[in-house]
Amino acid sequence: MAQDIEAKILRRVSNRVGQEMERLRRGTRRFGRPISASASILGYWELHAVEESEISTPPGILTISGWAASEDESVDVAVRLGGKLLALAVPILYRPDVAEAVGDFAAKSGWSFDLEVSPSWAGEVLEVVAVTARSRRSFGRWTIRVLPTEDSGDQCETDVVALDGGDDLLVSGAVEDVAVRDGSVDEPCSGAVIAEPVVEDVVVVDGGDLLVSGAVEDVAVTDGSVDEPCSGAVIAEPVVEDVVVVDGGDLLVSGAVEDVAVTDGSVDEPCSGAVIAGPVVQVNGWVVIDGQAADVIEICIDDQPPIRARRCDPRPDLVDAVVAQDFGAGYYELVAIRGTSATDQITLKVRAVGRSGKIWNSTPVTFTVVQPAQPAELPKAAFTRDFEVPVREPSVRPRICIFTHSLSIGGAELYLEELLLRLTAAGVADFMVICPEDGVMRTALEEAGIAVHIGSDPPSDARRYVDRVAELSSMLLAWRCDVVMVNTMGQFIGVEAASALGLPSVWVIHESFGIDVFNRLLWGDRRAEMPEEVVERLRVALTTADAVIFESEATREMLQQMEPAARTRCIRYGIELDKITQYEQTHDRDAIRRAFGFSPADRVLLCMGTLTERKAQIPLVNEFATVLDEFPNAKLVLVGYVPTAYGIAVKRRVTELGIEDSVHVIDVDPDHYRWYACADILVNASDSESLPRTFLEGMAFGLPILATDIFGTAEVVSDGSTGWLFEPRCGSQLREGLCRALECSETELSEMSTQSRSASRSFDGQGYATEYKDLFLELVRR
């Protein structure tokens, strides 16, 4: 009956979506039992044999299920008995019928509970509630009537069944599906006098060792022992099967742990009662749900919307003590907290959801954040003189000085190299590059006639900072610089040096972090002790630069909201498309695949980028392992291994999973084009990217992109056309994305490849070189 009622609801909604959805939201439509009347939560629950306001059920398992969904918020479903929380879950079961009726947002809206009813439930009120961050909706309240466990009439029983201490129940026949919890002492009978009792072997009395043999008379023994393990023992290579450790249960083992379904976790930082130097708080810890990594981990601070934490950080310290393998139980996030006083108590909770929908909630942590002091005035530089910039002769070619963070191989470095080589070849300007570190890119720049000066990192001391600005300004003046370009967020001192001379500046920002969080990443542990007048120079530089350039609109909008006075602009960058075309024309794709050991039937997924926490290769490996049974021809290639702690952890994880034949970890490869050429799909699971260069290169090779929907990704990847998008920091979303890509037919994949290649035509590097040329010349003419 319950299914029929819900089916009617869904049919009516699907037939008249607009009208019926509105009625559902207002709660004006009822079919048997209430549905949600909330403006933000839709849902329903089903249960057999429910009367008007009463549930009649015998003791044992009671299954209830239904669906709950919200278009704009995550939903939890709670079961309460007598006003107390009984069970909690996240709707994750697939309900295509609901999705068809109310929309795709409700595709995974199903939930189910198995509740163990006891006689003590009689008369209690059972309630099912759906909850979001902003609203709560009850799906109904019913009084429990616990039925007696008498014969049903057609049930046949055999032998003797004693229920609840009943004395004489003698039946014959077959016993089927009877759940009995009882027992008996058959001998001796109560009050009996026993003749010649014999106790043989060992009797332990009051914990002492009493060894007897033969007849022992009139000994009344009440004692027991745990023979193994001994107290304090460390057990070598135990095999623990079907053990569940919940909420900090004590399971201390050393050696092999098998089949342990652990659900537990910890907030390691911040500590409760801590006083933290703000404005950024580091939150980290670990969570294990059912012996696996959590699907989603959220950080909840006071009444603010939850923040998804980075998940699957390696935690080798938990191996053997909590888990058998380091699958990445750790989580981490930097959270900016502004506007608090030294007396404000901040409450933080961590909430994690497992694959099954099981929820782990941390114990609340309270702490205080001490905000930075107001910036003092910067001291005057020791080298003081009035800088006079000479008038530039119009016939002289402009001179542009570049401040950059690195000359190694990376996205921001290649962005700069591509631009400078094009502008130099076109004779647009003379260039000089100032960088704190040497790198392989210096050779290519110098061969193109670009001067390179290796300096040092911006100082953190206020006195040394202003002296460095004066030093750099003198260098710009001596070189007769016309315009300054700063590449990456951390080189803001270049904007300061230009400002001291009154020179125009262009600042290219590739990062996708908030200002406070970036300052924490830039200065590290020194941030708390640094003078605020130096830290704040980054924010000042945002307002003084003549143009702040971003490669994606999403990142531009984020920084614009943080600093409205910044003069922001988006310039799409590009790559050498002709070079890729030439590579494909001169290299045989099938031969490259054969050389790497891939068969024509293999579906090769390429993840290109340095192995690092931000790029989430461990979550990718974890989820890829779960789909191999369904897609045995799938191959994953991770190009970008460096021997860091994270890189080593990725390799170890592949080995632990036993998937070395399906997952290949490759060192950073200068000949990276060959990996694009042999791949079928490019995959990126990063939780922080502006617009990766690998996307442009992959699409130019005709690869559809499977990627997290963050910042500029959706500006170049169209879901279902040139790739597939999924939510960041969510295991089930990543797994679903992998399945979508791997189940795609060869015909569909070929069509998406064609569309990716076509879309890549707009990535020609000459386009952004032309935009920069026009911008530079405009600033020179001022």
N, C-alpha and C positions, 0 to 999 in steps of 0.2 A: 504493500500500500504506500509505504514511504517513497519508494522509487517512482511509483505512478504519479504521486503528487508533485515530486520535483520535476519529472518529465513534462508535466503540464505547464509548470512555471517556465521551463526552458523553451518549450514550443511557443508559448504565447509571447515570450520576450523576443525570440528570434523572428517571429512573424511580424511583429510590430515593435521594432527595436526602440525607436524614439519614444513612443507613447508609453510602452510598458516599462522601459528603463526609468522613466520619470516617475511612474507609479511605484515601482520598486523602491526608488530612492525616498519617496514620501511615505512609504509604508502603507499605502492605501490598498495594496493587493494582498490577499491572504489565501493560501491554499492549505488548509489543514493545520499547519503550524506557522508561527511567525517567521518571516525572513527579515533581513536587516532593513531598518528604516533610516539608516545613517546616510548622509549625503556623500560620505567617502568610503563606506564599507558595504559591500554586497555579500550575501552569503545565505547559507541554509544548512540544516543538519538533519540527518535521517536516523531513525531507530525503529525497529519493529515493535509492535505491540505496545504502542504508546496511547494512552487514553487522554482525556481532556487535560488533566493536570497531574497525571500519575504515571509512573513507570512501574510495571509489575515484572519482576525478574527473580529467578532463583539465585542462590549464592553461586559464585563462579565468575566466568569471564563474560562481561557485557561489552559488546562492540558498538561504538557509535562512530559515525563518519559524516562527512559533508564537504562543503566548500566555503571559502571566504576569500575575498579579494578586494583590493583598492586600486584605483587607477594611478594614484600618485604617492602611495606610501606602502611600506612593508607591513604585513599583518601577522600578528600572533593569535593563536587560538588557545584559550585556557578553559579547563574544566574545573569547576569549583563544587565542593560538597560541603553544605552547611556553612558557606561563606569562606571556606579555606581552600587554598589552591591545591588541587589534586594532581593535575597533569598540565603540561604546556608543550606546544609544538608549533612549528612553522608550516603553513600549507605549501607543500612542494609536490604533491601527487598530481599527475597529469590528468586533466579533465577536458578532453576535446569538446564534450557536449556543452560545458559551461562557456568555453572560449567561443564556440559558434554562436551562442546565444547572447553573450554580453560583451565580448571583445577579446582580443588576443592577450590583453593584460591579465586575464583570468585563466590562461592556459594551464598554469601550474598552481591551482588554487585548492586542490583536494587535501583533506586531512582525515585522519583516522586515529581512534584511541581504543585500546583494549583495557578495560577497567575491571579489576578484580573485586566483585561485590561480596561483602561480608554481611552476616546478619545484623551487625551493628549499624548498617546503613539505613535500616528501617526507619521511616519517618523523616529522614534527612532530605534536604532540597538539593537537587543536582541542577547546575546551571552551566551552559556553554556560552562563552564570551569571546568576541573578536575584538582585538585591541590594536590600534596604531599609535604613533607618537602623539597624535592630536585628538583622537576620538576613541570611544568605546561603544560597543553594541552587543547587547545580549541577544542570543538566538532562542532564549526560552528558559523557563524554570519549571522543573517537575519534581514532585514528591516521590521518593523511592518506596515501593512496597515490596518487601522481600518475601517471596513465596516459599512455603514449606517444601522440603525435599522428599515428598511422599511418592509412592508408586504412581506411575501415569496410567496404569491399567493394561497397556499393551507391552509393557517392558517385562522381559523375562530375566530372572536372576537365578543363580545356582549357588550351591554351597552355603556358607554362612556369611552374612554381611552384617556387621555391627555398626550402627550409625550413632554417633554422639553418645556412646556409652550405653546404648540400648542393651537389654539383657538377652532376650531370646528372640531372634529373627531367623527362622529356618526356612529357606526357600530352595527351590530346585529349578533347573533350567539353565538358560544362557544369561550371562551377565554382560551387558554391552554399555560402554561409555559411562560407567559409574565412577565418579571421582570420590574415593573414600579417604577420609583422614581420621583414623581411629586406631586402637590397639587394645591389647589385653594381656594380663598376666594369668596364664592358664594354671600354672602351678608355682608355688603352693597356694592353696585357697586361703582366704583370709581367716585367721583364727585357727589354722590347722596346727597339729603337733607332729613334727617330722621325726621319724625314727632313723637313726644311724646316718646322719648326713655325712657325705664324703666330699672334701674339698682337696683337689689334687693340684700338684705343680706349685704355682706361685700365687701367694696372696699378699697384697700390699696394703698395709694398715697405716692410716694417718701419714701417708707419704713416705714411710720408711720401707726398707727392703726386708720382708719376712719370707724366707724360703722354707717351705714345708713340703713334706712328701708323705702321702698316705692319708689317714683319716684325721680330720680336724673337726672337733665337736664344738657346737654352740658358739661359733664365731660369727658375729654380726658385723659385716664389712660394709662401710660406706666410704668409698674413696675412688680415685681415678688418677689418670696420668696422661700427659702428652709426652710420648716417648721420643718423637722426632717432630720438628727440629728442636735442638737444645736452645735454651735462651741465649741470645747474643750470637748465635752461629751465623756464619756467612756460608751459604750453600753454593757449591760449585755445580754449574750446568743443571739447574732444575728445569723441569718441563712443567709448566703450569697451564692447565687446560681449562677452558670455559670459566675463567675467573673474571669477575667484574669488580673493578675498583672505582667507587663513586665518591666524588667530593672529598678527596684527601684521604681515602682509606689507606691503611698502611700495608704496602706490599714492597718488601725490600728483598731483592734477589740479586745474585751475581751469576753471570753466565748466560745461558740460552733461555729466552722467554718465548713461549709459543701460545698462540690463540688467546692472548690476554686482551679483553675488551675494556680498555681503561677510559673512563670519563673523568677528567680532572683538569685543573689549570691553576694559574697563578698570575698575579700582577706583581712583577718584580720591581718595576719603577713606575710611578713614584711610590715611596713608602708612606704609609698612613702616618700623619702628623708631621710630615716633612715641610720644611720651609724652602721654597725653590726660587732661585734667581730667574726672573722672567725675562722676556715675555713668552718664552717657548718652553714647554714641558715635554720631556721625553717619556713616552709610555712604551713599556715593553714587558714581555712575560711569555707564557706558553699556555697552550690549550690542546688537550687531546680529547676527542669525542669518539666513543666506541673504538678506541685503539687507533684512530686515524686523525689526520689533520682536519681541523675545522673547515667547513665550507665557506663561511663568512665570519669575520670577527669585527665587532663594532665597539667603538669607544664612546661612552655616554658621559658627558660632563654637565652636571647640573641639569638644567632644562633645555640645553641646546640640542639641535638635531644630531643624531649619531654620526660618527665619523668612521668610515671603514679603514681598518688598519692593514698595513702590509702583512701578509701571512706567509707561512712556510719558510720562515727564516731557520737556518740550521740550529739545532740545539743538541750537540753531541753529549752534553752533560746529563741529558735525560736517558740516554741509552743504558739499558739494564736496570736502572732504578725505576723507570716508569714505562718505557717502550723498548721494543726489541731492535728497532732500526731508527736512524735519524731521518725521518721523512719530512722534517721541517715543522716542528710543533711551535716554533717561536713566532711572535708577532711584534711589530714595531711601528711607531708613528711619532712624528714631531707635531705637537699641537700648539698653536699660538693662542695665548690667553691674554687679552688686554682689558683694561678698565677695572681691575680689581685693586683693592687696598690690602695693606699688610695684615689686616684683621679679618678679611673675608675668608671663610672656610669654603673650599671648593670640593665637591664630591664627584668622584670618578668611579664608574663601573664599566666593566668589560662584559660584553654579551657575545657568545659564540654559538653558531648553529652548525650542526653536523649534517652529513648527507641524508640521514634518516629524518631530519627535522628536529632531532633532540637538541635542547638548548642547555648551555652551561652559562651560569651567571656568576660573576666574581663577587666576592665580598666587597662592599663599598669601601673606597679609599678616600680619606679626607686629607687635604693638604692646603698650604697657603702659598700664593705666588707673590713675591716681592717685585714690583715693577721697577724698571731701570730709572735712575735719577734723570732729571732734566739735563740735556746736553749743556756742558759749559762752553764758553767761547774758545775757539781754537787759539793756541798761541801764535805769535808771529814767527815766521821763518827766520832762521839765523842769517840766511843770505837774503838781504833785502835790497831791492833796487827797483826803480820804475822801469817796467818792461815797455819798450816802444816797438811796436810791430811796424816794420817798414812798409811803405805803400807798394803794392804789387804792380809790376808792369804787365799790362794786358797781353803783351806778346810772349811772355814767359809761360811755359807749360805749368799748370798747377802742381803743387806738391801736397801730397796727402800722407799723413802719418797714421799708422795702424797700431793700436794696442791690442794684443791678444794674449790668451792665457797659456797656450801650448802650441808647439810645432810638431806634435806627434800625429798619429793617424786617429781621427775621430770625426764625428759628424760636423761639429763646429769648425774644426780645422780644415776639413775638405771644402766646406762652404766658403771659407775665406780664400783658400788656394784657387778654387775654380774662378771666383770673382776677380782676384788680382791678376791671374794669368790672362784672363780675357781682356781686362781693362788695359793692362800693360801692352798686350799685343796690338790693341787698337790705338795706342798712343794717347790715351785719355789724360794721363797724369804720370808724374814720378811718384814712387811709393817708397816708404821706409817702414819696416815692421819692428816694433819694440815688444819683447817677450821675456818673461822671467825665466823660461827654461828653453834649452836647446832641444832640437828634435830633427827627425828625418826630413821634414818638409823644408828645412832651411836650404838644402841643396837645390831643390827645384826653384825656390824663390830667387836665390842668388844667380842661378843660371839664366833666369829671365831678366836680370838686371835690377832686382829689388834689393835694397840694402836691408840688412837684418842686424839689430842691436839686442844682445842678450843682457837683460838687467836682473831684477830681483822682485820678489813678491812685495805687494804693498805692506808697509809696516803697520803694526797695531798700536804703537805708542804715538800719542798726539804730537809731541815735539818732532819725532822722526817723520811722521806723516806729512806735516806741513813743509819740512825741509825737502822731502822727496818730491812733493808737488812743485816746489821752487826749482829743484834740480831738473825735473822733466820739462818744465816751462822753458828753462834756459836752453835745453837741447832743441826744443821745437823752434825757439827763436833763432838759434844759430843755424838751423837747417832751413830756415825761412819757410816754415810750414804754412799752408793756407787753410787746410781743413783737417780735423782729427776724426778718425773712425775708431770706435771701441768695439771689440768683438768678445762677447760673453759678459755676463752680469758682474763677475768678480773683478773686472778690470776698470771699475768706475773711476779710478784715480786718473785715467786718461781724460775723462770729461772734466775733472777738476783742473788738470794742467791746461787744457784748452780754455776753460773759463777764466783762468788767471790772466791769460793773454788777450781775452776777448775774441778768441777764434771760434768759428762755428764747429759743432761736433755732431756726429751721428753715432748712435749707440745701438748695436745689434744684440738683442737678447734672445737666446735660444732656450733658456731654462723655463720651467713651468712650476715654479715655487712662489709662494707668497714672500713678501719682503722680510718679515721676521724669521721665517723658517730658513730662507736662503742665508741670512746673516749667521744663523746658527751653523749651517752647513759650511759656510765659508771660513768662519773663525774657529769652529770646533769648540774644544773645551776652554779655549781662551776667552770665549764670548762673555762669560759671566764677569771676568775681571777687566774687560776692556773699557776704556773711556767711551762714554756714550757719544761724545762729540765726533769720534772717528767712525763709530758704527753708523751714525745717522748720515754720514756723507753719501752713502748709497742713495738714500731717499732724496737728498738734496740734488744729487746728480740727475735724478729722473726729471726734475723740474727745470734744470738748466740746459740739458742737451737740446739742440735744435730739432732733432728728430730721433725718436726711440722706435726702432724697427723690430717687428716681430714676423715670424714666418707663418704664423697661423692667426686667424681672427680670434679664436677661442682664448689663446694666451694673451693677445693684445687686450681683449675685454677684461680679463682677470686683473691685469696690472693697472689698467685704466681706472677700474673701480677702487683700487688701493691708493692710487695717486692721481686724482682727477686733473691736476695741473700738468701732467706729462703730455708732451706733444707726440702722440703715438701714431704709428702707421704700419700697415701690413704689406710686405713685399714678398711674394712667392719666389722661392729660390728654385734653381734648376740644376740639371746635370748635363753631361756630354752625351746626348742621345746618339749622335753620329758615331761615337766611339763604340757604343753598345751595338748599334746596327752592324758596324764593321766586324765586331767580335763574333756575332751570330753568323755572319756570312762566311767567316773563315774558320769556324770550329763546328764539328759535327756533334750535335747533342747526344745522339745515341751512343757514339763512341765514348763521350765523357761519362755517361751513365754506366756503360760496361766497365770502364776503367775503375769506377768507384764501387763496382759490384752490385749495381742495381739492375733488376730485370725489367722488361717492358711492363710487367704486371704490377710493379711496385708503385705505390702512391707516395712520392717523396715530399715531405714537409721540411722547409728550410727556415731555421731561426738564425738570423744574421745579426751579430752584435756581441760586444764584450759580455762575458758571463759575470753578472753583477746582480745584487738584490733588486734593484729598481726594475730590471728587465725580466724578473720572475721566471727564470729557467727551471727552478726546482718545482714550483707548481705546475709548470708545463709538462715536465717529465712525469710527475705523479699522475696527472690526469691522462696523459698519453698512454701510460701503462694500463689504465682501466678500460681502454677501448680496443686493445690489441686482440682480444679474443674475438671481437666482432669484426675487426678489420686486420686480419693477419698479414696483409701485404703492405701495411702502412710502415713508413720509415720516417724517422725524425733525425735531422742533421742540425747540430748546434755548432755554429762556426763563431769562434771568438773566445776560446779558452785561454786564460792566463792563470798561472799558478798562485792565485790568491786563495784565501780561506773559502770563499764562496765557490770559486771555480773548482777547487778540490772536492768540496761538498757535492757539487753537481755530478762529478764523475763517480763519486762513491755511491750516490743515490742510484745511478743507472746500474751499477754493479749489484747493489743490494736487491734491486727489483729483478735482477736476472734478465734484463732486456738489452744486453749489449749487441745482440744481432739486429735489433730494431732501432736502437738509438746510438748515434755516432757523435762523439764530442771531438771537435776539431780545433786546433790552435788557430790563433789569429792568422789569417792567410792574405798576403798582399794580392795574390791572384784570386780575388774573391768572385770575379765574373764567372768562373767555371762552376761555382756552386749555384748561382742563379740559373745557369744554362741547364743544369741537370735536374733542377727541382720542378715540381708540379704546382706547389702552393708555398707562399711565404707566410710564416706565422710569427706574431709578435704578441706576447702576453704582458708587456710592460705596464706598470701602474703609473708611470709619469713620463710622458713624451710630449713634445710640442708638435713636431712633424718630422719623423725619422727619414733620413736620406735613403735608408734601405727600402722604404715604400716606393720612392720614385724609381730607384734602380730596379726593384722587383717588377713593377708594373711595366717598365720599359722592356723587360725580358718576357712580358706577357704572363706574369704570374698573378693570379687572384690573391688577395690579401685576407688572411684570417687574423683579426686584431682586436684589442681592447678599444672600446669606444671612449677615448679620452682626448681632450683638447682638439688638435687639428686633424685627428684621424678621419673623422666623418667628412672633412672638407675635401678629401681626395679619394676615400674609399666609400663606394655606394653599396650598402648591404643588399645582397642578392643579385647585384649586377657586376661589380668588380671585386667582390669579396664578401666577407661575413664579419659582422661586428658583435661583440659580446661585452657584458659589464666587467669592469676591472675588479680585481681582488675578490673573486667569487669562483670557487672550484666547480660548482655545478654549471655555471655559465660557460666556463672554459671547456668543460667536458662536452656540453651541448654544441659548442662551436666546432670542436674537433669532429664530432659526429656529422654535423652538417657538411663540413668540408670533405670528409672521407666517404660519405654516402653519395656524394654528387657523381652523376654518371659521366662517362668520358665525353659524351656529346655536350652536356651542360658545362663541363669544365673547359671544353674547347671554346664554347661561346663566351664564357667569362674571360678566358685568356685573350680573345680577340678584343673584348671591350676594355680590358686593362691596358692592352697595348695602344689602343686608340686614345684612351684618356691620358696616357703618358706623353702624348704629343705636346701637351701644354707645359711640360716640365723642361723645355729646352733652356739650357743655362744662359743663352743669349738674351732671354727675356729679362731676367733679373739684373744682368750686367747692364742692359740699356737703362733700366730704371735707376740704378745707382749712378750711372754716368750723368743722367739728367739731374739727379739730386745733388751730386757733387758740384757740377758746374753752376747750378743755381746758387749754392752756398758760396762759391768762390766769387760770384758777381756781386754779392751783397756789400 
